[in-house]
């Protein structure tokens, strides 16, 4: 079952404003939501992408920018 709109919106906002100080907390929230989804759910792929973005932030990079 896809994520509720409010949950997805809250997570998207948290991911987009994540920084090195809170990236682990945000990643935990995304992982918790991811655990509730089936692997073939469209939101599963979206959340996986957000985790990749958070990994970039944790490494000091900016998601979407080429190195």
Secondary structure, 3 states (H helix, E strand, C coil): CCCCHHHHHHHHHHHHCCCCCCHHHHHHHHHHHHCCCCCCCHHHHHHHHHHHHHHHHHCCCCCCCCC
